[in-house]
């Protein structure tokens, strides 16, 4: 799903009427969080410490992560992924 989402972002980047800086950050934010999410899957797989990242207590190997860490990451992920795509999509709509 991440690869497909990245291809969709790439098409909207091509069609973006915004400056290179705005377009870059609008695509980079979601792609960064795609990579971070995949990295956490890999880390949990290597550590074999969970079958559900959202299950409390939040474990990372022998460590227990505070709830605020997961909440902060998830809020940032939502803002970056929806915000980045939203900016590119609004730019596309403005060109119609």
The first five atom37 places (N, CA, C, CB, O) and aatype in JSON, in Angstrom:
{
  "aatype": [20, 20, 20, 20, 20, 20, 20, 20, 20, 20, 20, 20, 20, 20, 20, 20, 20, 20, 20, 20, 20, 20, 20, 20, 20, 20, 20, 20, 20, 20, 20, 20, 20, 20, 20, 20, 20, 20, 20, 20, 20, 20, 20, 20, 20, 20, 20, 20, 20, 20, 20, 20, 20, 20, 20, 20, 20, 20, 20, 20, 20, 20, 20, 20, 20, 20, 20, 20, 20, 20, 20, 20, 20, 20, 20, 20, 20, 20, 20, 20, 20, 20, 20, 20, 20, 20, 20, 20, 20, 20, 20, 20, 20, 20, 20, 20],
  "atom_mask": [
    [1, 1, 1, 1, 1],
    [1, 1, 1, 1, 1],
    [1, 1, 1, 1, 1],
    [1, 1, 1, 1, 1],
    [1, 1, 1, 1, 1],
    [1, 1, 1, 1, 1],
    [1, 1, 1, 1, 1],
    [1, 1, 1, 1, 1],
    [1, 1, 1, 1, 1],
    [1, 1, 1, 1, 1],
    [1, 1, 1, 1, 1],
    [1, 1, 1, 1, 1],
    [1, 1, 1, 1, 1],
    [1, 1, 1, 1, 1],
    [1, 1, 1, 1, 1],
    [1, 1, 1, 1, 1],
    [1, 1, 1, 1, 1],
    [1, 1, 1, 1, 1],
    [1, 1, 1, 1, 1],
    [1, 1, 1, 1, 1],
    [1, 1, 1, 1, 1],
    [1, 1, 1, 1, 1],
    [1, 1, 1, 1, 1],
    [1, 1, 1, 1, 1],
    [1, 1, 1, 1, 1],
    [1, 1, 1, 1, 1],
    [1, 1, 1, 1, 1],
    [1, 1, 1, 1, 1],
    [1, 1, 1, 1, 1],
    [1, 1, 1, 1, 1],
    [1, 1, 1, 1, 1],
    [1, 1, 1, 1, 1],
    [1, 1, 1, 1, 1],
    [1, 1, 1, 1, 1],
    [1, 1, 1, 1, 1],
    [1, 1, 1, 1, 1],
    [1, 1, 1, 1, 1],
    [1, 1, 1, 1, 1],
    [1, 1, 1, 1, 1],
    [1, 1, 1, 1, 1],
    [1, 1, 1, 1, 1],
    [1, 1, 1, 1, 1],
    [1, 1, 1, 1, 1],
    [1, 1, 1, 1, 1],
    [1, 1, 1, 1, 1],
    [1, 1, 1, 1, 1],
    [1, 1, 1, 1, 1],
    [1, 1, 1, 1, 1],
    [1, 1, 1, 1, 1],
    [1, 1, 1, 1, 1],
    [1, 1, 1, 1, 1],
    [1, 1, 1, 1, 1],
    [1, 1, 1, 1, 1],
    [1, 1, 1, 1, 1],
    [1, 1, 1, 1, 1],
    [1, 1, 1, 1, 1],
    [1, 1, 1, 1, 1],
    [1, 1, 1, 1, 1],
    [1, 1, 1, 1, 1],
    [1, 1, 1, 1, 1],
    [1, 1, 1, 1, 1],
    [1, 1, 1, 1, 1],
    [1, 1, 1, 1, 1],
    [1, 1, 1, 1, 1],
    [1, 1, 1, 1, 1],
    [1, 1, 1, 1, 1],
    [1, 1, 1, 1, 1],
    [1, 1, 1, 1, 1],
    [1, 1, 1, 1, 1],
    [1, 1, 1, 1, 1],
    [1, 1, 1, 1, 1],
    [1, 1, 1, 1, 1],
    [1, 1, 1, 1, 1],
    [1, 1, 1, 1, 1],
    [1, 1, 1, 1, 1],
    [1, 1, 1, 1, 1],
    [1, 1, 1, 1, 1],
    [1, 1, 1, 1, 1],
    [1, 1, 1, 1, 1],
    [1, 1, 1, 1, 1],
    [1, 1, 1, 1, 1],
    [1, 1, 1, 1, 1],
    [1, 1, 1, 1, 1],
    [1, 1, 1, 1, 1],
    [1, 1, 1, 1, 1],
    [1, 1, 1, 1, 1],
    [1, 1, 1, 1, 1],
    [1, 1, 1, 1, 1],
    [1, 1, 1, 1, 1],
    [1, 1, 1, 1, 1],
    [1, 1, 1, 1, 1],
    [1, 1, 1, 1, 1],
    [1, 1, 1, 1, 1],
    [1, 1, 1, 1, 1],
    [1, 1, 1, 1, 1],
    [1, 1, 1, 1, 1]
  ],
  "atom_positions": [
    [[0.81, -1.19, 0.0], [0.0, 0.0, 0.0], [0.86, 1.26, 0.0], [-0.93, -0.01, 1.2], [0.52, 2.26, -0.63]],
    [[1.97, 1.2, 0.71], [2.83, 2.39, 0.74], [3.42, 2.7, -0.63], [3.96, 2.19, 1.74], [3.55, 3.86, -1.01]],
    [[3.76, 1.66, -1.38], [4.32, 1.9, -2.71], [3.28, 2.51, -3.63], [4.86, 0.58, -3.32], [3.58, 3.42, -4.4]],
    [[2.04, 2.02, -3.56], [0.98, 2.6, -4.37], [0.73, 4.05, -3.97], [-0.31, 1.78, -4.22], [0.59, 4.92, -4.83]],
    [[0.68, 4.32, -2.66], [0.45, 5.68, -2.18], [1.58, 6.61, -2.64], [0.35, 5.7, -0.64], [1.33, 7.77, -2.97]],
    [[2.79, 6.11, -2.66], [3.91, 6.92, -3.13], [3.8, 7.21, -4.62], [5.24, 6.2, -2.83], [4.13, 8.31, -5.06]],
    [[3.33, 6.25, -5.4], [3.11, 6.49, -6.83], [2.01, 7.53, -7.06], [2.74, 5.17, -7.54], [2.11, 8.35, -7.96]],
    [[0.97, 7.49, -6.24], [-0.09, 8.5, -6.34], [0.48, 9.87, -6.01], [-1.27, 8.15, -5.4], [0.22, 10.84, -6.72]],
    [[1.26, 9.95, -4.93], [1.9, 11.22, -4.58], [2.78, 11.72, -5.73], [2.74, 11.07, -3.3], [2.78, 12.92, -6.04]],
    [[3.52, 10.83, -6.35], [4.41, 11.22, -7.45], [3.63, 11.87, -8.58], [5.19, 10.01, -7.97], [4.09, 12.84, -9.18]],
    [[2.46, 11.32, -8.89], [1.65, 11.9, -9.96], [1.16, 13.29, -9.58], [0.44, 10.98, -10.29], [1.16, 14.2, -10.4]],
    [[0.73, 13.46, -8.34], [0.28, 14.77, -7.89], [1.44, 15.77, -7.82], [-0.39, 14.66, -6.52], [1.23, 16.97, -8.02]],
    [[2.64, 15.3, -7.53], [3.82, 16.17, -7.57], [4.03, 16.68, -8.99], [5.09, 15.41, -7.07], [4.31, 17.87, -9.18]],
    [[3.9, 15.81, -9.97], [4.04, 16.23, -11.37], [3.04, 17.33, -11.74], [3.85, 15.04, -12.3], [3.35, 18.22, -12.54]],
    [[1.85, 17.26, -11.17], [0.77, 18.18, -11.52], [0.68, 19.4, -10.6], [-0.54, 17.45, -11.51], [-0.19, 20.25, -10.78]],
    [[1.57, 19.47, -9.62], [1.5, 20.53, -8.62], [1.82, 21.91, -9.2], [2.44, 20.23, -7.47], [2.82, 22.07, -9.9]],
    [[0.97, 22.9, -8.92], [1.23, 24.26, -9.38], [2.08, 25.05, -8.38], [-0.08, 24.98, -9.64], [2.44, 26.2, -8.64]],
    [[2.39, 24.45, -7.26], [3.1, 25.15, -6.19], [4.6, 25.21, -6.46], [2.84, 24.46, -4.84], [5.12, 24.57, -7.38]],
    [[5.28, 26.0, -5.64], [6.74, 26.12, -5.76], [7.39, 24.76, -5.49], [7.29, 27.2, -4.79], [6.77, 23.86, -4.92]],
    [[8.62, 24.63, -5.91], [9.35, 23.39, -5.68], [9.46, 23.08, -4.19], [10.74, 23.46, -6.3], [9.37, 21.92, -3.79]],
    [[9.64, 24.11, -3.38], [9.78, 23.9, -1.94], [8.5, 23.35, -1.33], [10.16, 25.22, -1.24], [8.54, 22.37, -0.59]],
    [[7.36, 23.95, -1.64], [6.08, 23.48, -1.11], [5.79, 22.07, -1.62], [4.93, 24.44, -1.5], [5.37, 21.21, -0.85]],
    [[6.0, 21.85, -2.88], [5.76, 20.54, -3.47], [6.66, 19.48, -2.84], [5.98, 20.58, -4.99], [6.21, 18.38, -2.52]],
    [[7.93, 19.82, -2.67], [8.88, 18.86, -2.07], [8.42, 18.46, -0.67], [10.29, 19.47, -2.0], [8.33, 17.26, -0.38]],
    [[8.14, 19.42, 0.19], [7.78, 19.11, 1.58], [6.42, 18.44, 1.67], [7.78, 20.38, 2.41], [6.18, 17.63, 2.57]],
    [[5.52, 18.76, 0.75], [4.21, 18.11, 0.73], [4.32, 16.63, 0.38], [3.28, 18.82, -0.27], [3.5, 15.83, 0.83]],
    [[5.3, 16.27, -0.39], [5.53, 14.86, -0.72], [6.48, 14.21, 0.29], [6.11, 14.73, -2.13], [6.29, 13.04, 0.65]],
    [[7.47, 14.94, 0.75], [8.48, 14.36, 1.65], [7.88, 13.97, 3.0], [9.62, 15.35, 1.85], [8.27, 12.96, 3.58]],
    [[6.95, 14.77, 3.5], [6.37, 14.48, 4.82], [5.68, 13.12, 4.84], [5.37, 15.57, 5.21], [6.01, 12.29, 5.7]],
    [[4.74, 12.85, 3.94], [4.12, 11.51, 3.99], [5.09, 10.38, 3.69], [2.98, 11.45, 3.01], [5.02, 9.32, 4.32]],
    [[6.0, 10.59, 2.74], [6.94, 9.52, 2.39], [7.86, 9.21, 3.57], [7.77, 9.91, 1.15], [8.22, 8.06, 3.78]],
    [[8.25, 10.23, 4.31], [9.06, 10.02, 5.52], [8.32, 9.16, 6.52], [9.45, 11.37, 6.16], [8.89, 8.24, 7.1]],
    [[7.04, 9.45, 6.73], [6.27, 8.66, 7.68], [5.97, 7.26, 7.15], [4.98, 9.37, 8.02], [5.84, 6.32, 7.94]],
    [[5.86, 7.1, 5.83], [5.75, 5.74, 5.27], [6.99, 4.95, 5.67], [5.59, 5.78, 3.7], [6.89, 3.82, 6.14]],
    [[8.15, 5.55, 5.48], [9.42, 4.87, 5.8], [9.53, 4.58, 7.3], [10.61, 5.72, 5.33], [9.98, 3.5, 7.69]],
    [[9.13, 5.53, 8.12], [9.18, 5.31, 9.57], [8.25, 4.18, 9.99], [8.82, 6.6, 10.32], [8.6, 3.37, 10.85]],
    [[7.07, 4.13, 9.4], [6.13, 3.06, 9.74], [6.7, 1.7, 9.34], [4.77, 3.28, 9.04], [6.65, 0.75, 10.12]],
    [[7.25, 1.61, 8.14], [7.85, 0.36, 7.7], [9.02, -0.03, 8.61], [8.33, 0.47, 6.23], [9.2, -1.2, 8.93]],
    [[9.8, 0.96, 9.01], [10.93, 0.7, 9.92], [10.46, 0.11, 11.24], [11.72, 1.98, 10.17], [11.08, -0.81, 11.77]],
    [[9.36, 0.64, 11.77], [8.86, 0.09, 13.04], [8.37, -1.35, 12.85], [7.72, 0.97, 13.61], [8.52, -2.17, 13.75]],
    [[7.78, -1.65, 11.69], [7.36, -3.03, 11.44], [8.57, -3.95, 11.44], [6.59, -3.14, 10.1], [8.54, -5.04, 12.02]],
    [[9.64, -3.52, 10.78], [10.85, -4.32, 10.69], [11.47, -4.51, 12.07], [11.86, -3.66, 9.74], [11.87, -5.62, 12.43]],
    [[11.56, -3.43, 12.84], [12.15, -3.51, 14.18], [11.36, -4.47, 15.06], [12.21, -2.12, 14.84], [11.94, -5.33, 15.73]],
    [[10.03, -4.33, 15.06], [9.21, -5.24, 15.87], [9.35, -6.68, 15.38], [7.73, -4.82, 15.84], [9.32, -7.62, 16.18]],
    [[9.49, -6.87, 14.07], [9.69, -8.21, 13.53], [10.99, -8.82, 13.99], [9.64, -8.17, 12.03], [11.04, -10.0, 14.37]],
    [[12.05, -8.03, 13.96], [13.36, -8.52, 14.4], [13.34, -8.84, 15.89], [14.46, -7.48, 14.1], [13.86, -9.87, 16.32]],
    [[12.73, -7.94, 16.68], [12.69, -8.13, 18.14], [11.65, -9.16, 18.57], [12.4, -6.81, 18.82], [11.71, -9.69, 19.68]],
    [[10.7, -9.43, 17.68], [9.6, -10.36, 18.01], [8.94, -9.98, 19.34], [10.11, -11.8, 18.08], [8.7, -10.83, 20.19]],
    [[8.66, -8.69, 19.47], [8.13, -8.22, 20.74], [6.64, -7.91, 20.73], [8.87, -7.01, 21.15], [6.07, -7.6, 21.78]],
    [[6.0, -7.98, 19.57], [4.57, -7.71, 19.53], [3.97, -8.24, 18.24], [4.29, -6.22, 19.68], [4.65, -8.41, 17.24]],
    [[2.67, -8.48, 18.29], [1.93, -8.78, 17.07], [0.9, -7.67, 16.83], [1.23, -10.17, 17.17], [0.09, -7.75, 15.9]],
    [[0.95, -6.63, 17.67], [0.04, -5.49, 17.54], [0.72, -4.28, 18.16], [-1.35, -5.78, 18.21], [0.8, -4.17, 19.39]],
    [[1.2, -3.37, 17.34], [1.92, -2.19, 17.84], [1.07, -1.29, 18.72], [2.46, -1.39, 16.69], [1.6, -0.57, 19.57]],
    [[-0.24, -1.33, 18.54], [-1.13, -0.43, 19.27], [-1.59, -1.03, 20.6], [-2.33, -0.08, 18.43], [-2.25, -0.35, 21.39]],
    [[-1.26, -2.28, 20.85], [-1.65, -2.97, 22.08], [-0.85, -2.43, 23.26], [-1.46, -4.5, 21.94], [0.38, -2.31, 23.18]],
    [[-1.54, -2.11, 24.33], [-0.86, -1.64, 25.54], [-0.45, -2.84, 26.37], [-1.77, -0.68, 26.36], [-1.18, -3.83, 26.38]],
    [[0.66, -2.8, 27.05], [1.67, -1.74, 27.05], [2.47, -1.77, 25.74], [2.62, -1.89, 28.26], [2.67, -2.83, 25.13]],
    [[2.91, -0.62, 25.33], [3.66, -0.48, 24.08], [5.11, -0.9, 24.32], [3.59, 1.0, 23.53], [5.87, -0.22, 25.01]],
    [[5.45, -2.04, 23.75], [6.79, -2.62, 23.98], [7.7, -2.35, 22.8], [6.69, -4.12, 24.23], [7.27, -2.35, 21.64]],
    [[8.95, -2.13, 23.1], [10.0, -2.07, 22.1], [11.17, -2.85, 22.69], [10.41, -0.56, 21.75], [11.99, -2.32, 23.43]],
    [[11.22, -4.13, 22.34], [12.21, -5.0, 22.96], [11.91, -5.15, 24.44], [13.64, -4.46, 22.74], [10.8, -5.5, 24.84]],
    [[12.92, -4.87, 25.26], [12.76, -4.96, 26.71], [12.17, -3.69, 27.31], [14.1, -5.26, 27.35], [11.86, -3.66, 28.5]],
    [[12.02, -2.66, 26.5], [11.52, -1.37, 27.0], [10.02, -1.23, 26.82], [12.23, -0.22, 26.28], [9.43, -1.79, 25.88]],
    [[9.41, -0.49, 27.72], [8.01, -0.12, 27.59], [7.96, 1.37, 27.25], [7.19, -0.44, 28.89], [8.49, 2.2, 27.99]],
    [[7.32, 1.69, 26.13], [7.23, 3.08, 25.71], [6.05, 3.76, 26.39], [7.1, 3.18, 24.17], [4.98, 3.15, 26.53]],
    [[6.23, 5.02, 26.8], [5.1, 5.74, 27.38], [4.01, 5.96, 26.33], [5.56, 7.1, 27.95], [4.29, 6.07, 25.14]],
    [[2.78, 6.03, 26.79], [1.64, 6.21, 25.9], [1.77, 7.47, 25.04], [0.36, 6.27, 26.7], [1.37, 7.46, 23.88]],
    [[2.31, 8.54, 25.61], [2.4, 9.81, 24.87], [3.3, 9.69, 23.64], [2.92, 10.91, 25.8], [3.11, 10.42, 22.67]],
    [[4.27, 8.8, 23.68], [5.16, 8.63, 22.53], [4.36, 8.09, 21.34], [6.33, 7.67, 22.87], [4.5, 8.58, 20.22]],
    [[3.54, 7.09, 21.59], [2.73, 6.5, 20.52], [1.7, 7.5, 20.02], [2.03, 5.21, 21.01], [1.51, 7.65, 18.81]],
    [[1.04, 8.19, 20.94], [0.02, 9.18, 20.56], [0.65, 10.3, 19.74], [-0.68, 9.77, 21.81], [0.11, 10.69, 18.71]],
    [[1.79, 10.82, 20.17], [2.48, 11.89, 19.45], [2.88, 11.43, 18.05], [3.72, 12.36, 20.23], [2.69, 12.17, 17.08]],
    [[3.43, 10.22, 17.95], [3.83, 9.7, 16.64], [2.62, 9.55, 15.73], [4.54, 8.35, 16.8], [2.69, 9.91, 14.55]],
    [[1.53, 9.02, 16.24], [0.34, 8.8, 15.42], [-0.27, 10.12, 14.97], [-0.69, 7.98, 16.2], [-0.71, 10.23, 13.82]],
    [[-0.31, 11.12, 15.84], [-0.84, 12.43, 15.46], [0.05, 13.05, 14.37], [-0.94, 13.37, 16.69], [-0.46, 13.58, 13.38]],
    [[1.35, 12.99, 14.56], [2.28, 13.53, 13.56], [2.13, 12.79, 12.23], [3.74, 13.43, 14.07], [2.16, 13.41, 11.17]],
    [[1.97, 11.47, 12.29], [1.78, 10.68, 11.08], [0.51, 11.1, 10.35], [1.72, 9.19, 11.43], [0.53, 11.28, 9.13]],
    [[-0.57, 11.26, 11.08], [-1.85, 11.67, 10.46], [-1.73, 13.04, 9.82], [-2.98, 11.68, 11.51], [-2.15, 13.24, 8.68]],
    [[-1.15, 13.99, 10.55], [-0.99, 15.35, 10.03], [-0.11, 15.35, 8.78], [-0.39, 16.29, 11.1], [-0.44, 16.0, 7.79]],
    [[1.01, 14.63, 8.83], [1.94, 14.61, 7.7], [1.33, 13.93, 6.48], [3.24, 13.9, 8.09], [1.43, 14.45, 5.37]],
    [[0.7, 12.79, 6.67], [0.18, 12.04, 5.53], [-1.04, 12.71, 4.91], [-0.17, 10.62, 5.94], [-1.11, 12.88, 3.7]],
    [[-1.99, 13.09, 5.74], [-3.19, 13.74, 5.2], [-2.87, 15.16, 4.76], [-4.33, 13.76, 6.25], [-3.35, 15.61, 3.71]],
    [[-2.07, 15.87, 5.54], [-1.71, 17.25, 5.19], [-0.92, 17.33, 3.91], [-0.93, 17.88, 6.29], [-1.22, 18.15, 3.04]],
    [[0.09, 16.49, 3.77], [0.92, 16.51, 2.56], [0.11, 16.19, 1.33], [2.06, 15.52, 2.69], [0.2, 16.89, 0.32]],
    [[-0.69, 15.13, 1.4], [-1.52, 14.79, 0.26], [-2.56, 15.86, 0.01], [-2.2, 13.44, 0.48], [-2.84, 16.21, -1.14]],
    [[-3.14, 16.4, 1.09], [-4.17, 17.44, 0.94], [-3.66, 18.66, 0.19], [-4.68, 17.86, 2.29], [-4.35, 19.2, -0.67]],
    [[-2.46, 19.09, 0.53], [-1.87, 20.24, -0.16], [-1.69, 19.94, -1.65], [-0.51, 20.61, 0.48], [-2.04, 20.77, -2.49]],
    [[-1.16, 18.78, -1.97], [-0.96, 18.41, -3.37], [-2.3, 18.27, -4.1], [-0.16, 17.11, -3.47], [-2.42, 18.66, -5.26]],
    [[-3.29, 17.71, -3.43], [-4.59, 17.52, -4.06], [-5.29, 18.85, -4.32], [-5.47, 16.63, -3.18], [-5.87, 19.05, -5.39]],
    [[-5.23, 19.76, -3.35], [-5.83, 21.08, -3.54], [-5.12, 21.8, -4.69], [-5.74, 21.92, -2.23], [-5.76, 22.49, -5.48]],
    [[-3.8, 21.66, -4.77], [-3.06, 22.23, -5.88], [-3.53, 21.68, -7.21], [-1.58, 21.99, -5.72], [-3.72, 22.42, -8.17]],
    [[-3.73, 20.37, -7.26], [-4.25, 19.75, -8.48], [-5.63, 20.31, -8.84], [-4.32, 18.23, -8.32], [-5.89, 20.65, -9.99]],
    [[-6.5, 20.38, -7.84], [-7.85, 20.89, -8.11], [-7.84, 22.33, -8.6], [-8.7, 20.79, -6.86], [-8.7, 22.73, -9.39]],
    [[-6.87, 23.1, -8.14], [-6.79, 24.5, -8.56], [-6.38, 24.64, -10.02], [-5.81, 25.26, -7.68], [-6.54, 25.71, -10.61]],
    [[-5.85, 23.58, -10.61], [-5.43, 23.64, -12.02], [-6.52, 23.23, -12.98], [-4.22, 22.77, -12.23], [-6.36, 23.36, -14.19]],
    [[-7.63, 22.74, -12.46], [-8.73, 22.28, -13.33], [-9.49, 23.44, -13.92], [-9.69, 21.38, -12.58], [-10.44, 23.23, -14.67]]
  ]
}
